[in-house]
Amino acid sequence: MGIRDAAFEVAEYRSRLAQVRAAMDTAGLTSLLITDPSNMCWLTGYDGWSFYVHQGVVVTHDADPLWWGRMQDVAGALRTAWMAPDRAVGYGEHYIQTPDRHPMEDLVPHLSGRIGVELDNYYYSAKAHAVLDHAGLDLVDATGLVNWCRAVKSDAEIAFMRSAARISEAVVDGMAERIEPGVPKNEVVADAFRDAIRGVDGAWGDYPAIVPLVPSGADAAAPHLTWDGRPFERGEATTIEIAGCYRRYHVPLCRSVFLGEPPDEMKRAEGALIEGLEAGLDAARAGNHTRDVAAALNRALNKVGIERTARCGYPIGLSYPPDWGERTMSLRAEDETILQPNMTFHFMPGLWMDGWGLAITESIRITENGSAECFCDRPRAMIVKP
Amino acid sequence: MGIRDAAFEVAEYRSRLAQVRAAMDTAGLTSLLITDPSNMCWLTGYDGWSFYVHQGVVVTHDADPLWWGRMQDVAGALRTAWMAPDRAVGYGEHYIQTPDRHPMEDLVPHLSGRIGVELDNYYYSAKAHAVLDHAGLDLVDATGLVNWCRAVKSDAEIAFMRSAARISEAVVDGMAERIEPGVPKNEVVADAFRDAIRGVDGAWGDYPAIVPLVPSGADAAAPHLTWDGRPFERGEATTIEIAGCYRRYHVPLCRSVFLGEPPDEMKRAEGALIEGLEAGLDAARAGNHTRDVAAALNRALNKVGIERTARCGYPIGLSYPPDWGERTMSLRAEDETILQPNMTFHFMPGLWMDGWGLAITESIRITENGSAECFCDRPRAMIVKP
């Protein structure tokens, strides 16, 4: 397979496979069914928008991974995955979106032994599990097993993220420049998409796993609103949350843009947020814990009376919709993961206050020595356009 | 709630609620847990990119729908849903993406009686179901219950789709114009995104539930490949599959663009495909069956020796990633749904052949009398650029 330009060397995929098999050993698994498209791509290279139907990759200890999916998508597997062509099998079209039968019935003969499944995943439905369970298979929860293998990035992955970071900077720069009173929001988002997909310096832009989130004014208290056609208004802050994406690797970046003169309350919050970010970056060192980053941030915020309960970051890298996080550890008080070099996070201490929001964030790499490295190089401040 | 510009009148949401309650009665359900973001939005107006965490809407017979989700997204529910503010409840941040506890534990007290769940849905994981089941709730499969209620569109929904269709036309026109030998594919996609989000004549563009699919040459045999930075080449066909989207309502449209002189094999297939489309449009009448459309298409394709096994269409309307189809009926031989006025479909007879692909499609509305109405007004032919 792999007729198209492969993202990584086969040796890198084989080393990932060895890592997954070691984790399977630890968990006592004979085989592993992966349905998370990010995990499928990380392990096999498979890249296509086919995750709206049931599909998966089966990992065992004695054969290369098996790609399994809809018959018409085998062609995509043959063109993007590194395994030999006989390691891709398809199920018939009569299984597609019908209550009479379920695609998982076709997968049963390919599974045996003690089988790990990604029990808490968008792309592993309760029905899919019920069908496999009904067939008498021995299924155990392996949610996050592959996600955890992805936590420490290879140098090749870091290089992809550096390309993504250039795209993130270009997108935020463009949006900050174009946000003006009276300009319809969708027009700014349209240009942001264009910048994101055109890419930067030969790094073509891939689609991010989340669309730009650009709430303004009181809406910015709601972190996951997208956009509409209404114009930006003077006196309002707009939160920009975007990610550049290169070959499925993401580097998120947020900045708030204020049109006019920000109120004192927001300026005080900005000062504490910047201090907290700096303290957090300093705490984000190999050997420290994820919770140390959250603690450093919160100390600064507490000084101005801001009690922040949400986590302040999550691991990032290869992703498909609907999330660009890796869903393993988090930067928060109760998380005790030890930081390692080449772990990568979106350090995201967004403030969603009563009637306004503020976000200044950094995507970071844990370094071998010293404080975290920021992927993007942009001023750590609210963007004020008077 | 509903501080932002509501998409529909409250009366329309109430009429949808009545429809869902009637379907619940038929199914013997006391309550219904909806986790499909399309169903959530259709019933409540809720619109945010928060479906990467667990959330849902609970429908009962005696109170307005209850929006339930992450605490920080309550603000988004308050701004976009029509119900009173006390009908939105949030769970704490400590439930987010941790193996120690699961958000569904927080939902249990809000559920009672015989509860329908969307068992085969992207956003209802096997784990979510296991948590509710473990709590001793009486859960039954209600996959598709709300989706079926969405099948026949209101006039207001059709109006949104007409706006989306104008966007679809603009996107395909732009891509067809810009696809030229030597132009990197991502640049054409970048401009397509820009056109899609800018919108047309005051209809601002919303994000489509699937990104543009633009495979070229031999890759076009694989329907779900997205794009990369390589240039278009003379002598190749590129399949454009896109959808314009207005306020979450989609109108997909596909055309193939050939750079150079298409081979005879492709021209023969094109002729049969156009004949099949016309026959299918004529068969797509209220009172006929979904299978009649597939049969009409296949008769024309069989004449030139093309045996097409995939379904040739699916219902469309309001959607969130990862699919712009409604996942109820399909246009295919074994589907016996009776067509009704204001049902809407993407009539999508894509050909994925050995070494090339061809797609000419129409999004259609079943009319009160006569053959189907096409949402878009574009020549039904391969676009050849010599």
Chai-1 contact restraints between the chains, C-beta under 6 A:
chainA,res_idxA,chainB,res_idxB,connection_type,confidence,min_distance_angstrom,max_distance_angstrom,comment,restraint_id
A,G48,B,H224,contact,1.0,0.0,6.0,A-B,restraint_1
A,G48,B,L225,contact,1.0,0.0,6.0,A-B,restraint_2
A,W49,B,I210,contact,1.0,0.0,6.0,A-B,restraint_3
A,W49,B,H224,contact,1.0,0.0,6.0,A-B,restraint_4
A,W49,B,T226,contact,1.0,0.0,6.0,A-B,restraint_5
A,S50,B,H224,contact,1.0,0.0,6.0,A-B,restraint_6
A,F51,B,P322,contact,1.0,0.0,6.0,A-B,restraint_7
A,Y52,B,P322,contact,1.0,0.0,6.0,A-B,restraint_8
A,Y52,B,D323,contact,1.0,0.0,6.0,A-B,restraint_9
A,Q72,B,P223,contact,1.0,0.0,6.0,A-B,restraint_10
A,Q72,B,A310,contact,1.0,0.0,6.0,A-B,restraint_11
A,Q72,B,W352,contact,1.0,0.0,6.0,A-B,restraint_12
A,D73,B,H224,contact,1.0,0.0,6.0,A-B,restraint_13
A,A75,B,A221,contact,1.0,0.0,6.0,A-B,restraint_14
A,A75,B,A222,contact,1.0,0.0,6.0,A-B,restraint_15
A,G76,B,A222,contact,1.0,0.0,6.0,A-B,restraint_16
A,G76,B,H224,contact,1.0,0.0,6.0,A-B,restraint_17
A,G76,B,L225,contact,1.0,0.0,6.0,A-B,restraint_18
A,R79,B,A222,contact,1.0,0.0,6.0,A-B,restraint_19
A,E93,B,T309,contact,1.0,0.0,6.0,A-B,restraint_20
A,E93,B,A310,contact,1.0,0.0,6.0,A-B,restraint_21
A,Q97,B,R327,contact,1.0,0.0,6.0,A-B,restraint_22
A,L119,B,A126,contact,1.0,0.0,6.0,A-B,restraint_23
A,L119,B,K127,contact,1.0,0.0,6.0,A-B,restraint_24
A,D120,B,S125,contact,1.0,0.0,6.0,A-B,restraint_25
A,D120,B,K127,contact,1.0,0.0,6.0,A-B,restraint_26
A,N121,B,S125,contact,1.0,0.0,6.0,A-B,restraint_27
A,Y122,B,Y122,contact,1.0,0.0,6.0,A-B,restraint_28
A,Y124,B,A126,contact,1.0,0.0,6.0,A-B,restraint_29
A,S125,B,D120,contact,1.0,0.0,6.0,A-B,restraint_30
A,S125,B,N121,contact,1.0,0.0,6.0,A-B,restraint_31
A,A126,B,L119,contact,1.0,0.0,6.0,A-B,restraint_32
A,A126,B,Y124,contact,1.0,0.0,6.0,A-B,restraint_33
A,A126,B,A126,contact,1.0,0.0,6.0,A-B,restraint_34
A,A126,B,H129,contact,1.0,0.0,6.0,A-B,restraint_35
A,K127,B,L119,contact,1.0,0.0,6.0,A-B,restraint_36
A,K127,B,D120,contact,1.0,0.0,6.0,A-B,restraint_37
A,H129,B,A126,contact,1.0,0.0,6.0,A-B,restraint_38
A,N186,B,I197,contact,1.0,0.0,6.0,A-B,restraint_39
A,N186,B,W204,contact,1.0,0.0,6.0,A-B,restraint_40
A,N186,B,G205,contact,1.0,0.0,6.0,A-B,restraint_41
A,E187,B,R198,contact,1.0,0.0,6.0,A-B,restraint_42
A,V189,B,I197,contact,1.0,0.0,6.0,A-B,restraint_43
A,A190,B,R194,contact,1.0,0.0,6.0,A-B,restraint_44
A,A190,B,I197,contact,1.0,0.0,6.0,A-B,restraint_45
A,A190,B,R198,contact,1.0,0.0,6.0,A-B,restraint_46
A,F193,B,F193,contact,1.0,0.0,6.0,A-B,restraint_47
A,F193,B,I197,contact,1.0,0.0,6.0,A-B,restraint_48
A,R194,B,A190,contact,1.0,0.0,6.0,A-B,restraint_49
A,R194,B,R194,contact,1.0,0.0,6.0,A-B,restraint_50
A,I197,B,N186,contact,1.0,0.0,6.0,A-B,restraint_51
A,I197,B,V189,contact,1.0,0.0,6.0,A-B,restraint_52
A,I197,B,A190,contact,1.0,0.0,6.0,A-B,restraint_53
A,I197,B,F193,contact,1.0,0.0,6.0,A-B,restraint_54
A,R198,B,E187,contact,1.0,0.0,6.0,A-B,restraint_55
A,R198,B,A190,contact,1.0,0.0,6.0,A-B,restraint_56
A,W204,B,N186,contact,1.0,0.0,6.0,A-B,restraint_57
A,W204,B,G229,contact,1.0,0.0,6.0,A-B,restraint_58
A,G205,B,N186,contact,1.0,0.0,6.0,A-B,restraint_59
A,Y207,B,V211,contact,1.0,0.0,6.0,A-B,restraint_60
A,I210,B,W49,contact,1.0,0.0,6.0,A-B,restraint_61
A,V211,B,Y207,contact,1.0,0.0,6.0,A-B,restraint_62
A,A221,B,A75,contact,1.0,0.0,6.0,A-B,restraint_63
A,A222,B,A75,contact,1.0,0.0,6.0,A-B,restraint_64
A,A222,B,G76,contact,1.0,0.0,6.0,A-B,restraint_65
A,A222,B,R79,contact,1.0,0.0,6.0,A-B,restraint_66
A,P223,B,Q72,contact,1.0,0.0,6.0,A-B,restraint_67
A,H224,B,G48,contact,1.0,0.0,6.0,A-B,restraint_68
A,H224,B,W49,contact,1.0,0.0,6.0,A-B,restraint_69
A,H224,B,S50,contact,1.0,0.0,6.0,A-B,restraint_70
A,H224,B,D73,contact,1.0,0.0,6.0,A-B,restraint_71
A,H224,B,G76,contact,1.0,0.0,6.0,A-B,restraint_72
A,L225,B,G48,contact,1.0,0.0,6.0,A-B,restraint_73
A,L225,B,G76,contact,1.0,0.0,6.0,A-B,restraint_74
A,T226,B,W49,contact,1.0,0.0,6.0,A-B,restraint_75
A,G229,B,W204,contact,1.0,0.0,6.0,A-B,restraint_76
A,T309,B,E93,contact,1.0,0.0,6.0,A-B,restraint_77
A,A310,B,Q72,contact,1.0,0.0,6.0,A-B,restraint_78
A,A310,B,E93,contact,1.0,0.0,6.0,A-B,restraint_79
A,P321,B,P321,contact,1.0,0.0,6.0,A-B,restraint_80
A,P321,B,P322,contact,1.0,0.0,6.0,A-B,restraint_81
A,P322,B,F51,contact,1.0,0.0,6.0,A-B,restraint_82
A,P322,B,Y52,contact,1.0,0.0,6.0,A-B,restraint_83
A,P322,B,P321,contact,1.0,0.0,6.0,A-B,restraint_84
A,D323,B,Y52,contact,1.0,0.0,6.0,A-B,restraint_85
A,R327,B,Q97,contact,1.0,0.0,6.0,A-B,restraint_86
A,W352,B,Q72,contact,1.0,0.0,6.0,A-B,restraint_87
